[in-house]
Amino acid sequence: MPDIFRYAGQFLFFAIIAVFVGYFSNQPVYRQFPDGMAQIKLGFAHGASRKVDCRKLTAKEIAKLPANQRRPNNCTRERIPLYIQLILDGKVIYDELLVATGLFNDGPGQVYKKITVPVGTHTITVRLRDTKRSSGFDYETTRQMVFEPNQNIAIDFKADAGGFLFR
Amino acid sequence: MLNLGALGFFFYWIITVSGIYVYIFFDTGVTNAYASIEYMTHEQWYLAGIMRSLHRYASDLLVIVVMIHMLREFARDRYRGARWFSWVTGVPVMVMIFAAGISGYWLVWDMLAQYVAIVSTEWFDLLPIFGEPIARNFLSPDALESRFFTLMIFMHIAIPLIALAILWMHLQRVSKPVINPPRGLAISVFALLMALSLFYPAYSQPPADLAKVPGNVGLDWFYLPLYPLLETLPGSVTWGMGICFLVILIAIPWLPPLKQARPAVVDLENCNGCGRCFDDCPYDAIDMVGRSDSRVFEREPVVDPNKCVACGICAGACPTSMPFRKMSKLSPGIDLPDSTIASLRDQTELAARGLVGSRRIMVFNCGHGPDLTGISSNTVGVVSLVCIGQLPPAFIDYVLSRDLADGVMLTGCLENSCDSRLGIKWTIDRLAGQRDPHLRGRVERARVETFWAGSTGKAQLGAALKKFSDGLPAAASRSNSKTEQTHTASKGKMDA
């Protein structure tokens, strides 16, 4: 084969590779979120009350303990589940018991949930029970919000900051 | 399809050099990362911008060559038996290449980075190993800290370095590994990358904004083809599939194990410890150690059966693989028990028996070469070997000087694509007199032909055989040669 054809063939081969690499390095575009929608992202980690209340140790019991292990209370590790509810425009869209993490259920309860909502104005209520009460909630926040396309509203929880945080 | 491993190294070095340059200008802060990359891309486009593009496109090409390299070795059944080690060590390298690339996309902190970061962390959060979901780091704009970028840049640098260390292990059972592509190929590939970087530079997507959900993202489909699946399929499915895939990939050399021929065996009685087998072994399966018998030679070869692929190249390199030996048993210093040099001579003589005419051709065919079914005739004899490198050059001399044929053709895999890595290269060097044992000068070169075509080259082989047959010198020329040989032999006797 004459050299010119060989070189032309090689040039064409490399050009095809260049086009292939250049194109697929960022095309075709992937639509990962639908148009006209927004998102609520509920995510937090919070430790609920202990399953068994701490018992105050007597002075005698404390004295019996090794010096480096003396403490005022004796607490079991296990925690109760968190109970969380998310209500959108009066309709419960998320209702879950969040079991405490850890091998002995002694860690925080966690949630990470994405909820897609249509754009527009919505009323969001979020509630959390983290104690052993049998009914009602320990924390509750209601907000009316205007959602724009592709907007992401994060709902976090920090007990120190007073409860739910809308970001 | 050739030099894929070497091209992989070439891309690795381009990525390293361009990455070091880009790192000089990169700011690892949440707000500054994007701005620093924009500066490189638009303000200093002539250097940092090109470096960024080289970094991106060389990474994409690295994925392509690594995947083809892997598929090719699998398709050619070069992942089992003694080759399991290279295969298994290649698996983590492949995973690390993806991990390094994905962490690199993260650093740009544009919409794609945001998408990659969230999908990746959500996927890892499906494993019950984190105290708190790591995806919470991307909950809202104020949740993200610059320290996360420090961690990512650390990973982006550390992972390729670990991969390089594993690559070193990957090559441990390969002697004389080719880690640099031929110069022409390297220049062409680099020119391709430069052209791509100049005419279609890598740009960032809009800056990341955790208050928004990225709608449309331009994915790098070489690194992120599975990300849409990670989002849509349940975590148990994606993790299950991923783990199963990796386990199968690692276990595949034993599913089922290769029924490999027995490894080469050393016969110390006939070995002078010259070390040619050691030099020529493509898989580092031979070691030279102190002599264990009472003979005067210093060293002896020892074959590691776990590394030996039974290609027979060592037997082809052994100077005692001399078919002319008739008085004593033909037993080379090193040989394959399942395909001995003595049996090769027997096959050669048998194949020559039916040949007639003045254009008789003896074809020595590598087991991975063209399919020679139906090629044998009364003018063409065929002898099959494990690898063409198994053929001692003395056999060519033997066939021609003993008038077993009028020409000898050596066939095998595609050139530079030898199934036993170095069989063709050593054969070419031996024929050219550049490597011991070399073809003796008395052999008329016009009567020796090579044809490298691989297993699918049967059609071309027919044409090549005809051309070779038509071009064979007249018998007179050979008679002269034979006379000359007789003189040489007589002289040799007298010298002795």
Interface residues (C-beta under 8 A of the other chain):
Chain A: Q10 F14 I17 A18 V21 G22 F24 S25 N26 Q27 V29 Y30 R31 Q32 F33 D35 A38 Q39 K41 G43 F44 A45 T101 G107 P108 Q110 Y112 P149 N150 Q151 N152 A154 D156 R167
Chain B: R56 Y57 D60 L61 I64 L112 Y115 E122 D125 P128 G131 E132 P133 A135 R136 L139 S140 P141 D142 A143 S188 V189 A191 L192 A195 L196 Y200 A202 Q205 L210 A211 K212 V213 P214 G215 N216 V217 G218 L219 D220 W221 F222 Y227 P228 E231
